[in-house]
Amino acid sequence: MTVGFVMLVHTALARAAQTARHWASSGCPVVIHTDRKVDDTAFDEFRAMLADLDNVSFSPRYRCEWGTWGIVAATLAASEIMLRDHPQVGHVYLASGSCLPLRPVQDLNAYLAARPRTDFIESVTIEDVVWTKGGFDRERFTLRFPFSWKKNRRLFDRYVDLQRRLKRQRTIPAGLEPHLGSQWWCLSRGTLSRIVDDPDRAVYDRYFRRVWIPDESYFQTLVRLHSAEVESRALTLSKFDYQGKPHIFYDDHLQLLRRSDCFVARKAWPHANKLYASFLSNDPRITKNAEPNPGKIDRLFSRATERRVRGRSGLYMQSRNPREGWENGKTCEPYSVFEGFSDLFVDFDGWLAKTVGGRVHGHLFSQERVEFAGGEAVYNGALSDSAALRDYNPQRFLTSLIWNARGERQCFQFGPADDQQISWFMATDQNAQISVITGAWAIRLFQLGLNTPVIRKEAARLQAIELEHIAILRSQYTNARLRVWTLADFIENPMDHLQAITEEISPGTRRRLTEAPRMADLRDFGRFVQMLKNQGMNLHLAGDFTVGLDPAPQPSGTARPYLVK
């Protein structure tokens, strides 16, 4: 007994002929169905390529549209010829023109000879299928699908909607329990003969003619009626992506395919010369006598699919960039945003860089220019300090900065005088650590020493901007780690707040601060706040500052470092 191959061919005819010749020359009968859509001239040339082989024959041609009955009809017609003309065949192996043999034919014959009654076909109930695509589960068996999904999408959708509204359902033939599975199978002669010669076949054919994608359910369902021993798996290595489209194997998949131990792979790229040269051989030295084990490479395919679908955290690619919410993490690593700290403390950037060891920038979103650390004009990844270039897409500017400097903690200043387009992005980014001292921006206005309506208007403008920014940070959509103090609250106990922030940036250190940043001189700041109130502008974001009770430094001799004022 030997195995016979039924091939469904519709493209790459030269490669299909090469594969058919390989099997036929190894003593395996081959029956080929060629899609009716193939040009007659091309078909005649295809037949001529195999005319010298007496165990290769061609079946009647059907038009095979994806998801329609034509594929099943073609398979049945070719199977009938195989069973009729080749009594020595013990198993029939269904393959496509793009299938590539991975192991010698004698290996496959030996494997099947040891399992003469076993049918290898993926066949699972509807409830157990998780890979179906197109939105139909049991409905694919209870509705009618007379229109091509690819060619007549509008008619297809309208007819489905009509049946749902009218609650019209088909009756599944008695005795059938619908099953689904891969189209590619290897059935024993006995089982395939019983399917082909079933006295109720006309009923089954008429029913499945209007089933959605019948090539994934016809044999998978009927084999349960006629098989004595079903192995619910395929001997063909066939991998699909998250959209249900088959993976294509190229020359660089050579070693991967060898590790699978499968007998056939689908589908190989027609121009993969190295693959075809390597595998179309019956060299006994590569005979493994191993159980087909596609699981060996499943992990690699899963990782590849995960990478393709989700990408890398914080790295944007064309397929996901246009769709908000499809990103795999807005940024790739944690970063820290400080609002008001450079106003309250003198040379806060230098102190922070020395304390946490990260890269501390100035105001990256300043209206005038990007204030990179050290005053650099160009940063990692050729990021320019041009505000115009940055503002073209502030979100991608920030994600690029974090990606290009991964491995080093990025910290930067932000405030109401900066460009605010980035506010929502930072608030919804789980990698952001945002610390805010509200009203601290007023210290810069106070240091100008002016008492004019211009100062009052500027204070009112900045407070309105910060109010909107704080509302964004406190929204229900915020994912960032957030700390917010008023200026008055923060300066009551600044060292504890700074300690908490630095511990979060460098969680492994867990050591008390030994050096504190120098606080700006706030003498008469309370009088400045009162002056603004007298002019009608209430600086409430700064907190409660009483005239004459300005902040004073902590006395020396305490157990923790004190602020030098």
C-alpha positions as CSV (number, residue, x, y, z in Angstrom):
1,M,0.0,0.0,0.0
2,T,1.1,3.5,-0.7
3,V,-0.2,7.1,-0.2
4,G,-1.9,9.0,-3.0
5,F,-1.9,12.7,-3.3
6,V,-4.8,14.9,-4.4
7,M,-3.5,18.4,-5.3
8,L,-5.6,21.5,-5.6
9,V,-3.7,23.9,-7.9
10,H,-4.5,27.4,-9.0
11,T,-1.2,29.3,-9.3
12,A,2.6,28.8,-9.6
13,L,1.9,25.9,-12.0
14,A,5.6,25.2,-12.6
15,R,6.3,24.7,-8.9
16,A,3.1,22.5,-8.6
17,A,4.4,20.4,-11.5
18,Q,7.8,20.0,-9.7
19,T,6.1,18.8,-6.5
20,A,3.8,16.4,-8.4
21,R,6.7,14.9,-10.2
22,H,8.5,14.4,-6.9
23,W,5.6,12.4,-5.5
24,A,4.8,10.5,-8.7
25,S,8.4,9.6,-9.3
26,S,8.4,8.1,-5.8
27,G,5.6,5.7,-6.7
28,C,2.7,7.8,-5.3
29,P,-0.3,8.4,-7.6
30,V,-1.2,12.0,-8.0
31,V,-4.6,13.4,-9.1
32,I,-4.5,17.2,-9.8
33,H,-7.4,19.6,-9.9
34,T,-6.6,22.9,-11.6
35,D,-8.9,25.8,-10.9
36,R,-11.2,26.7,-13.8
37,K,-10.0,30.3,-13.6
38,V,-6.6,29.2,-14.9
39,D,-6.2,30.1,-18.5
40,D,-6.6,27.2,-20.9
41,T,-3.3,27.8,-22.5
42,A,-1.5,27.8,-19.2
43,F,-3.4,24.6,-18.2
44,D,-2.4,22.8,-21.4
45,E,1.3,23.7,-20.7
46,F,0.9,22.5,-17.2
47,R,-0.4,19.1,-18.4
48,A,2.4,18.9,-20.9
49,M,4.9,19.2,-18.0
50,L,3.6,15.9,-16.5
51,A,2.6,14.0,-19.6
52,D,5.4,11.5,-19.3
53,L,4.1,10.3,-15.9
54,D,1.5,7.6,-16.1
55,N,0.5,7.9,-12.5
56,V,-0.5,11.5,-12.7
57,S,-4.0,12.4,-13.8
58,F,-6.2,15.4,-13.9
59,S,-9.8,15.7,-12.6
60,P,-12.7,17.8,-14.0
61,R,-12.2,21.5,-13.3
62,Y,-14.3,23.6,-11.1
63,R,-14.2,27.3,-10.4
64,C,-12.9,27.6,-6.8
65,E,-13.9,30.8,-5.0
66,W,-12.7,31.2,-1.4
67,G,-15.4,30.2,1.0
68,T,-17.7,28.5,-1.5
69,W,-18.6,25.0,-2.5
70,G,-16.3,24.8,-5.5
71,I,-13.3,23.8,-3.4
72,V,-15.2,20.8,-1.9
73,A,-16.6,19.8,-5.3
74,A,-13.1,19.8,-6.7
75,T,-11.7,17.7,-3.8
76,L,-14.6,15.2,-4.2
77,A,-14.1,14.8,-7.9
78,A,-10.3,14.2,-7.6
79,S,-10.8,11.8,-4.7
80,E,-13.3,9.7,-6.7
81,I,-10.7,9.3,-9.5
82,M,-8.0,8.4,-6.9
83,L,-10.2,5.7,-5.3
84,R,-11.3,4.4,-8.7
85,D,-8.0,4.2,-10.6
86,H,-5.5,3.4,-7.8
87,P,-6.6,0.4,-5.7
88,Q,-3.1,0.2,-4.2
89,V,-3.6,3.5,-2.3
90,G,-4.2,3.1,1.4
91,H,-4.3,6.8,2.4
92,V,-5.2,9.9,0.4
93,Y,-3.3,13.0,1.2
94,L,-4.9,16.4,0.3
95,A,-2.4,19.0,-0.6
96,S,-2.3,22.3,-2.5
97,G,0.0,23.4,-5.3
98,S,2.0,25.5,-2.9
99,C,2.6,22.6,-0.5
100,L,6.2,21.5,0.0
101,P,7.2,17.9,1.0
102,L,9.5,18.1,4.1
103,R,10.4,14.4,4.5
104,P,11.0,11.5,2.1
105,V,8.0,9.7,0.7
106,Q,9.2,6.4,2.2
107,D,9.1,8.1,5.6
108,L,5.4,9.0,5.1
109,N,4.5,5.6,3.7
110,A,6.1,3.9,6.7
111,Y,4.3,6.2,9.1
112,L,0.9,5.6,7.5
113,A,1.4,1.8,7.1
114,A,1.8,1.6,10.8
115,R,-1.6,3.3,11.2
116,P,-3.7,1.8,8.4
117,R,-7.1,2.8,9.8
118,T,-6.2,6.2,11.2
119,D,-7.6,9.4,9.7
120,F,-5.6,12.5,10.2
121,I,-7.9,15.5,10.0
122,E,-8.5,18.4,12.4
123,S,-12.1,18.0,13.5
124,V,-13.4,19.9,16.5
125,T,-16.9,21.0,17.6
126,I,-18.0,24.6,17.1
127,E,-17.7,25.3,20.9
128,D,-14.1,24.3,20.9
129,V,-13.0,26.4,17.9
130,V,-11.3,29.7,18.8
131,W,-9.7,30.5,15.4
132,T,-12.8,31.1,13.2
133,K,-12.7,34.3,11.3
134,G,-15.6,36.3,9.8
135,G,-18.0,36.6,12.7
136,F,-19.8,33.2,12.2
137,D,-19.8,30.3,14.5
138,R,-23.0,28.1,14.5
139,E,-24.6,30.5,12.1
140,R,-22.3,29.2,9.3
141,F,-24.4,26.1,9.5
142,T,-27.9,27.6,10.1
143,L,-27.9,30.4,7.5
144,R,-27.5,30.3,3.7
145,F,-24.5,31.7,2.0
146,P,-25.2,31.7,-1.8
147,F,-23.1,34.8,-2.5
148,S,-19.3,35.1,-2.7
149,W,-17.9,37.0,0.3
150,K,-15.0,38.3,-1.8
151,K,-16.9,39.2,-5.0
152,N,-20.3,40.2,-3.8
153,R,-19.7,41.6,-0.3
154,R,-22.8,43.8,-0.3
155,L,-25.1,41.0,-1.4
156,F,-23.5,38.7,1.1
157,D,-24.0,41.1,4.0
158,R,-27.5,42.1,3.1
159,Y,-28.7,38.5,2.7
160,V,-27.2,37.5,6.1
161,D,-29.0,40.5,7.7
162,L,-32.3,39.6,6.0
163,Q,-32.1,36.0,7.3
164,R,-31.4,37.3,10.8
165,R,-34.3,39.7,10.8
166,L,-36.7,37.1,9.4
167,K,-35.2,34.5,11.9
168,R,-34.8,32.1,9.0
169,Q,-32.7,29.1,9.9
170,R,-31.7,25.9,8.1
171,T,-32.1,22.5,9.5
172,I,-28.9,20.5,9.9
173,P,-29.3,17.0,8.4
174,A,-30.2,14.4,10.9
175,G,-27.2,12.6,12.5
176,L,-24.7,15.4,11.7
177,E,-22.9,17.3,14.4
178,P,-21.0,20.2,12.7
179,H,-17.3,20.1,13.1
180,L,-14.6,22.5,11.9
181,G,-10.9,22.2,11.1
182,S,-8.1,22.7,8.7
183,Q,-8.8,22.1,5.0
184,W,-5.7,19.8,4.6
185,W,-6.1,16.2,5.7
186,C,-4.9,12.6,5.1
187,L,-7.8,10.1,5.2
188,S,-7.7,6.3,5.0
189,R,-9.1,4.7,1.9
190,G,-11.9,3.1,3.9
191,T,-13.1,6.4,5.4
192,L,-12.8,8.4,2.2
193,S,-14.7,5.7,0.3
194,R,-17.5,5.7,2.8
195,I,-17.8,9.5,2.5
196,V,-17.8,9.5,-1.3
197,D,-20.2,6.5,-1.6
198,D,-22.5,7.5,1.3
199,P,-26.2,6.9,0.2
200,D,-27.1,10.3,1.7
201,R,-24.3,12.1,0.0
202,A,-26.7,14.1,-2.2
203,V,-28.4,15.4,1.0
204,Y,-25.1,16.3,2.6
205,D,-23.8,18.0,-0.6
206,R,-27.0,20.0,-1.0
207,Y,-26.8,21.2,2.6
208,F,-23.0,22.0,2.6
209,R,-23.3,23.8,-0.7
210,R,-24.7,26.8,1.2
211,V,-22.6,26.5,4.3
212,W,-20.0,29.3,5.0
213,I,-16.5,28.0,4.0
214,P,-17.6,24.4,3.5
215,D,-14.0,23.2,2.9
216,E,-13.4,23.7,6.6
217,S,-16.4,21.7,7.7
218,Y,-17.6,19.1,5.0
219,F,-14.9,16.4,5.5
220,Q,-14.4,17.5,9.1
221,T,-18.1,16.7,9.9
222,L,-18.6,13.6,7.8
223,V,-15.4,11.9,9.0
224,R,-17.1,11.7,12.4
225,L,-19.9,9.5,10.8
226,H,-17.6,7.1,9.0
227,S,-14.2,7.0,10.7
228,A,-13.3,4.3,13.3
229,E,-10.2,6.2,14.4
230,V,-9.7,9.9,14.1
231,E,-6.5,11.8,15.0
232,S,-7.8,15.4,15.2
233,R,-4.6,16.9,13.7
234,A,-3.1,17.5,10.3
235,L,0.2,16.1,9.0
236,T,0.6,19.3,7.1
237,L,2.4,22.2,8.8
238,S,0.1,25.2,8.2
239,K,0.5,28.4,10.2
240,F,-1.9,31.3,10.2
241,D,-1.5,34.9,11.4
242,Y,-4.0,36.8,13.6
243,Q,-6.1,37.7,10.5
244,G,-6.5,34.1,9.5
245,K,-4.1,34.4,6.6
246,P,-1.5,31.6,6.1
247,H,2.2,32.3,6.8
248,I,4.4,31.9,3.7
249,F,7.7,30.0,4.1
250,Y,10.8,31.5,2.5
251,D,14.4,30.3,2.1
252,D,15.4,31.6,5.5
253,H,12.9,29.2,7.1
254,L,14.9,26.1,6.0
255,Q,16.2,25.1,9.4
256,L,12.9,26.0,11.0
257,L,11.0,23.6,8.7
258,R,13.5,20.8,9.4
259,R,12.8,21.1,13.1
260,S,9.1,20.6,12.7
261,D,9.3,16.9,11.7
262,C,6.1,17.4,9.7
263,F,5.7,15.7,6.3
264,V,4.4,18.6,4.3
265,A,4.4,22.4,4.8
266,R,2.0,24.9,3.4
267,K,2.6,27.3,1.9
268,A,6.0,27.8,0.3
269,W,6.9,30.8,-1.7
270,P,7.2,29.8,-5.4
271,H,10.6,31.5,-5.7
272,A,12.1,29.8,-2.6
273,N,14.7,27.9,-4.7
274,K,16.7,26.8,-1.7
275,L,13.7,25.2,0.0
276,Y,12.6,23.3,-3.1
277,A,16.2,22.2,-3.8
278,S,16.6,21.0,-0.2
279,F,13.3,19.2,0.4
280,L,12.4,17.6,-3.0
281,S,14.6,14.7,-2.3
282,N,14.1,11.1,-1.1
283,D,17.5,11.0,0.5
284,P,17.3,8.3,3.2
285,R,19.9,10.1,5.2
286,I,17.3,12.7,6.2
287,T,14.7,10.1,7.2
288,K,13.9,10.8,10.8
289,N,11.1,8.2,11.7
290,A,9.9,10.9,14.1
291,E,6.4,12.0,15.1
292,P,5.3,15.2,13.3
293,N,5.6,17.9,15.9
294,P,4.7,21.4,14.8
295,G,4.7,22.4,18.4
296,K,8.5,22.7,18.2
297,I,8.1,25.9,16.3
298,D,4.7,27.1,17.7
299,R,6.4,29.2,20.3
300,L,8.5,31.0,17.6
301,F,5.4,31.6,15.5
302,S,3.5,32.9,18.6
303,R,6.3,35.3,19.4
304,A,6.4,36.5,15.8
305,T,2.6,37.0,15.7
306,E,2.8,38.9,19.0
307,R,5.6,41.1,17.7
308,R,3.6,41.7,14.4
309,V,0.3,42.5,16.2
310,R,1.5,44.4,19.2
311,G,5.0,45.6,18.2
312,R,7.5,46.6,20.9
313,S,6.4,48.8,23.8
314,G,6.9,52.4,22.9
315,L,8.1,51.8,19.3
316,Y,5.6,52.9,16.7
317,M,5.2,51.3,13.3
318,Q,3.1,52.2,10.3
319,S,0.4,49.5,10.8
320,R,-0.5,50.7,14.3
321,N,0.4,54.4,14.3
322,P,-2.7,55.7,12.6
323,R,-5.1,54.1,15.2
324,E,-5.1,55.6,18.6
325,G,-5.2,53.0,21.4
326,W,-3.5,50.3,19.3
327,E,-0.1,51.1,20.6
328,N,1.7,48.6,22.8
329,G,2.5,51.1,25.5
330,K,2.8,54.8,24.7
331,T,6.4,54.9,25.7
332,C,9.0,52.2,26.2
333,E,10.3,53.1,29.7
334,P,9.4,55.1,32.8
335,Y,10.3,58.8,32.8
336,S,9.7,61.6,35.3
337,V,8.1,65.0,34.8
338,F,8.7,67.8,37.3
339,E,6.3,70.8,37.3
340,G,7.3,73.8,39.4
341,F,10.5,72.4,40.9
342,S,12.9,74.4,38.8
343,D,10.9,77.5,39.9
344,L,11.1,76.7,43.6
345,F,14.7,75.4,43.7
346,V,17.9,77.0,42.3
347,D,19.7,74.7,39.9
348,F,17.2,71.9,40.5
349,D,18.3,70.1,37.3
350,G,21.9,69.7,38.4
351,W,20.8,68.5,41.9
352,L,18.4,65.9,40.5
353,A,21.0,64.6,38.0
354,K,23.5,64.2,40.8
355,T,21.0,62.5,43.1
356,V,19.2,60.0,40.8
357,G,21.9,59.6,38.1
358,G,19.4,60.0,35.2
359,R,19.4,62.4,32.3
360,V,17.7,65.6,33.4
361,H,16.5,68.0,30.8
362,G,15.1,71.5,31.1
363,H,11.7,72.4,29.6
364,L,11.5,70.0,26.6
365,F,8.3,71.7,25.5
366,S,9.4,75.3,26.0
367,Q,7.8,77.7,23.4
368,E,11.3,78.9,22.3
369,R,13.3,75.7,22.0
370,V,13.8,72.2,23.3
371,E,16.0,72.5,26.4
372,F,18.0,69.3,26.2
373,A,20.3,68.4,29.1
374,G,23.6,70.2,28.9
375,G,22.1,72.7,26.3
376,E,22.7,70.3,23.4
377,A,21.2,71.2,20.1
378,V,20.8,67.6,18.9
379,Y,19.9,64.7,21.1
380,N,20.0,60.9,20.6
381,G,18.4,59.8,17.4
382,A,19.1,63.2,15.7
383,L,16.3,64.9,17.6
384,S,16.6,68.6,17.0
385,D,16.1,71.4,19.6
386,S,13.8,73.1,17.1
387,A,10.4,73.9,18.7
388,A,8.8,74.0,15.2
389,L,9.9,70.4,14.4
390,R,8.9,69.2,17.9
391,D,5.4,70.8,17.7
392,Y,4.7,69.0,14.3
393,N,4.0,65.9,16.4
394,P,4.8,66.4,20.2
395,Q,3.7,62.9,21.0
396,R,6.1,61.2,18.6
397,F,8.9,63.6,19.8
398,L,8.5,62.4,23.3
399,T,8.2,58.7,22.4
400,S,11.3,59.0,20.2
401,L,13.3,60.7,23.0
402,I,12.4,57.9,25.5
403,W,13.1,55.2,22.9
404,N,16.4,56.6,21.7
405,A,17.7,56.9,25.3
406,R,16.3,53.6,26.7
407,G,18.3,52.3,29.6
408,E,18.8,55.8,31.0
409,R,16.0,57.5,33.1
410,Q,14.8,60.6,31.4
411,C,13.6,63.6,33.5
412,F,12.4,66.9,32.3
413,Q,10.6,70.1,33.5
414,F,7.1,71.2,32.5
415,G,4.9,74.1,33.3
416,P,2.0,76.3,32.1
417,A,4.3,78.4,30.0
418,D,5.2,75.4,27.9
419,D,3.3,74.0,24.9
420,Q,0.4,72.0,26.3
421,Q,-0.3,69.6,23.5
422,I,1.5,66.9,25.3
423,S,-0.7,67.0,28.5
424,W,-3.2,64.3,27.6
425,F,-0.5,62.0,26.3
426,M,1.5,62.1,29.5
427,A,-1.5,61.8,31.7
428,T,-2.6,58.6,30.0
429,D,0.9,57.1,29.8
430,Q,1.5,54.5,32.5
431,N,5.2,55.1,32.2
432,A,4.9,58.7,33.3
433,Q,5.8,59.8,36.8
434,I,4.4,63.4,37.2
435,S,5.1,65.5,40.2
436,V,3.4,68.9,40.3
437,I,3.8,71.9,42.6
438,T,0.9,74.1,41.6
439,G,1.4,77.8,41.6
440,A,5.2,77.5,41.7
441,W,5.4,79.3,38.4
442,A,4.4,82.5,40.2
443,I,7.8,82.6,41.9
444,R,9.3,83.7,38.5
445,L,6.8,86.6,38.3
446,F,7.5,87.5,42.0
447,Q,11.3,87.6,41.3
448,L,10.7,90.3,38.6
449,G,9.9,92.7,41.4
450,L,7.2,94.5,39.3
451,N,3.8,95.6,40.4
452,T,2.0,96.2,37.1
453,P,-1.2,95.1,35.4
454,V,1.0,93.1,33.0
455,I,2.1,90.8,35.9
456,R,-1.5,90.3,37.0
457,K,-2.7,89.4,33.5
458,E,0.2,87.0,33.0
459,A,-0.5,85.4,36.4
460,A,-4.2,85.0,35.5
461,R,-3.3,83.5,32.1
462,L,-0.8,81.0,33.6
463,Q,-3.2,79.9,36.3
464,A,-5.9,79.3,33.8
465,I,-3.6,77.1,31.8
466,E,-2.4,75.1,34.9
467,L,-6.0,74.7,36.0
468,E,-6.9,73.0,32.7
469,H,-3.7,70.9,32.9
470,I,-4.5,69.7,36.5
471,A,-8.0,68.8,35.4
472,I,-6.5,66.6,32.7
473,L,-4.1,64.9,35.2
474,R,-7.0,64.2,37.6
475,S,-9.3,62.8,34.9
476,Q,-10.6,59.2,35.1
477,Y,-8.4,58.3,32.1
478,T,-5.1,59.1,33.9
479,N,-2.7,56.2,34.1
480,A,0.4,58.2,35.1
481,R,1.7,58.0,38.7
482,L,0.7,61.4,39.9
483,R,1.7,63.6,42.9
484,V,0.2,67.1,43.3
485,W,0.9,69.7,46.0
486,T,0.2,73.4,46.3
487,L,3.3,75.5,46.7
488,A,2.3,76.3,50.3
489,D,1.9,72.6,51.2
490,F,5.1,71.5,49.5
491,I,7.4,74.0,51.3
492,E,6.1,72.9,54.7
493,N,8.0,69.6,54.4
494,P,10.0,69.6,51.1
495,M,12.5,66.9,52.1
496,D,10.0,64.1,52.7
497,H,8.4,64.9,49.3
498,L,11.7,64.9,47.5
499,Q,12.6,61.7,49.3
500,A,9.5,59.9,48.0
501,I,10.0,61.1,44.5
502,T,13.7,60.0,44.3
503,E,12.9,56.7,45.8
504,E,10.4,56.0,43.1
505,I,12.9,57.0,40.4
506,S,15.6,54.8,41.9
507,P,13.8,52.1,43.9
508,G,16.8,50.0,44.5
509,T,18.7,52.7,46.5
510,R,16.4,53.3,49.5
511,R,18.7,55.7,51.1
512,R,18.0,59.1,52.8
513,L,18.9,62.2,50.9
514,T,22.1,63.7,52.2
515,E,22.1,66.9,50.1
516,A,19.1,69.2,49.5
517,P,18.6,71.6,46.6
518,R,18.7,75.3,47.5
519,M,15.3,76.9,47.7
520,A,14.6,80.2,46.0
521,D,14.3,83.3,48.3
522,L,10.6,83.5,49.1
523,R,10.7,86.5,51.5
524,D,7.8,88.8,50.8
525,F,6.2,86.2,48.5
526,G,3.1,86.3,50.7
527,R,2.9,90.1,50.2
528,F,3.2,89.4,46.4
529,V,0.2,87.0,46.6
530,Q,-1.8,89.5,48.5
531,M,-0.9,92.3,46.0
532,L,-2.4,90.1,43.2
533,K,-5.5,89.6,45.3
534,N,-5.8,93.3,45.8
535,Q,-5.8,93.7,42.1
536,G,-8.5,91.1,41.6
537,M,-6.4,88.1,40.8
538,N,-6.6,85.2,43.4
539,L,-3.6,83.0,43.1
540,H,-5.4,80.1,44.8
541,L,-3.2,77.4,43.1
542,A,-0.3,78.5,45.2
543,G,-2.1,77.7,48.4
544,D,-2.5,79.8,51.6
545,F,0.3,82.4,52.0
546,T,-0.2,84.8,54.9
547,V,1.4,88.2,54.7
548,G,4.4,88.4,57.0
549,L,4.6,84.6,57.5
550,D,7.0,83.7,54.7
551,P,8.7,80.3,54.5
552,A,11.8,80.0,56.6
553,P,14.6,77.4,56.4
554,Q,14.6,74.5,58.8
555,P,17.0,75.0,61.7
556,S,20.4,73.3,61.5
557,G,21.1,70.3,63.8
558,T,18.2,68.3,62.7
559,A,18.5,64.6,61.8
560,R,17.7,65.1,58.2
561,P,19.2,67.6,55.7
562,Y,17.9,71.1,55.6
563,L,17.2,73.5,52.8
564,V,19.6,76.4,52.4
565,K,17.7,79.6,51.6
